[in-house]
Amino acid sequence: MKRPTMKDVAEAAGVSLMTVSRVVSSEPGVSPDTAARVEQAVRKLGYQRNDNARNLRQKKLGTSTIGLIVDDLANPFYALMVRSVQDEAHRRGYVVLVGSTNDEPRREREVIAAFTARQVDGLIIVPTIGGHGFLKGPMEAGTQVVCVDRPARDLDVDTVTVDNRYGAQRAVTHLLGHGHTRIAYLGDRYDIWTQSERYAGYLDALTAHGLSADPDLVRHGLRSHGDAQATLAGLRALPDPPTALFSSNDLITLGVLAGPDHPVPMAIVGFDDLPLAQQLDPPLTVVSQDPAAVGSTAANLLFSRIAGDRSAPRKVVLLTRFIERRSGERTVRRVSTGDPGPLRPAG
């Protein structure tokens, strides 16, 4: 069945198109009896007003809709960021369309094309590794764009990131300060900007202490819990295994802690906090970023652009917070003797 139109409602109610328009738009000038007939026809036919078409007819500047594109909605960081963007949009009467890319440039283009076809007023994007010059066309047509978590290649727009490199450097420096010199690095794909920044911070800390990275202790490209678990097993089987571990994101940390080889008898610091980090024994030491602040900052920048701000693009870098909870405070002596014990759920 075709979708009922305003003309169908007018014929069913025996009134003009103008009268139907006034009733569905809650405008004055229609008698109560006539309005009741129109409303009855609307309910009977199941008519729904097409706000996008209405906005275009009235030459309004937007559709009160934005698009949000992230890497992986299953990632706790992105889930919290999405919630924050939705809260900011709701306060302004906007609807948020959400899509994910799994860091695949082709899929990113498909999602962006689908959103721009729906006349979204703006896009908040966690960019993939591909180029983003293709967004210049939609931007010239009026779509505002803000990048979040990572900058985009070939595109000069507002960008919200965190101090990834310094946060990682601080984490590894913390482990070095507790006597660890064999510190493993577990990371996602190196070609992802956040991961290359965190690995650079890992190297910065080692260099500052006169150390070089041991290739046997560095693992890139971990995309799942299973990858993290297999990598940990391989590290523990080395003739000279690491005594400490830096995990570059929350999914890798969760994989390390959830594996069949858990408990993990080494010092650990993770990048990104976890909801149950304090419930582990010992609690997990982390570099914490605030996904709600990241999301709200990006949303505020986007809505400012939609409202007409045409100032130079802004590069906003939010600070991370280092939280000591004991898993990163194990000394080399304690690791070798098993004290204070392996990581395990409390209770």
Phi, psi and omega in degrees: 000140179284155180290129181298143182252173177296327177297320177299318179297317181298317179294318181294325182269350181070038181228178179276163176299322179298321180294316178300316180301318180294321182292312183290340177263005179058039178268153180284174174101009179238132181294152180304320181295317180293317179300322180295321178295320179295314181297324177295319179294321177301314181293318182295319183274344184073033182291138174231133182291137177269095184294326180297312180296321180297317179299318181292321179297320182276002179058040174285165186276350184198180181246006181057036179224138173233159176250142178233120183240121182239176179287299188215115181292342178282345179288125182304325179299311182290326178299318178290325178294318178301315180301319181295316178297318179297321178297315179295321180292319181299321180298336182257004180078024180257152173256142181249123170268130186241133176222164180230157186241341188054032180058035178250114182305320181296316179294323177301313180299320180296316180294316180297319178298319179295321181288317181293330176296337178269012174062038177298148180282336182196166181228135167249122190233133163269101191294146171278185183283349183284174176286159184231023176298336181296344180280350182295326178298304177301325179294320178294333178278356175115356179281124179275146184227134172231133176263144183225144180078324180213152171282162177255145175285143174064027183211125180253093182223172174304137182221135178242118177227182173239171182280069184303312186295313181292322179299317178293319179301317180296321180297312182290324176299323178298315179294319177299323180294342177260019171093003182274130175242342175255089185247119180280149175243122176245116185227162173284194181302132184293335182282356172279130189303314182298323182288320178294325178293318181290324176293322176299322177295322175301312180294321179303315182295316179297314181299319180297339179255015176073025182245157174247154177288132175272117181305331180294341184256002183251127179229120175252167171082021180275115187245003183207168175300319181297320177300315182295318182294317179295321179295317179299317179299319179294321178295319181291338181273357180295150176302324177235080187291161177291154175257352180212161186219133170248120180258130191273354172202171188292325181293323177293317178300316179298321178296319178299316186281338184262000186288164179295339179273359177292141011289156183254107185276059176208163177288140182224136166231132179248149172268123187096135177278161179236147181304326183253020184301324182281348182270352176284163179231105001283159178300154189276128174278134187218159162265114187257127168249158186256097182296330178294318178293321178299313181294314182293323178296315179296318180296317180297321176298316181296314182293331174295318178293318179298326180284352175121002178293121180238030177288173181299147179304143183254142175245103184259125178243114180270150182276145171270171180230130179267124184243113178275124180227009172106331181292332178267004184254005176293134177272167179300322180298317182292322179298319184289335181259357181085003180262131016265022180107162183285162173293134177201157177299139179290146175081000000 
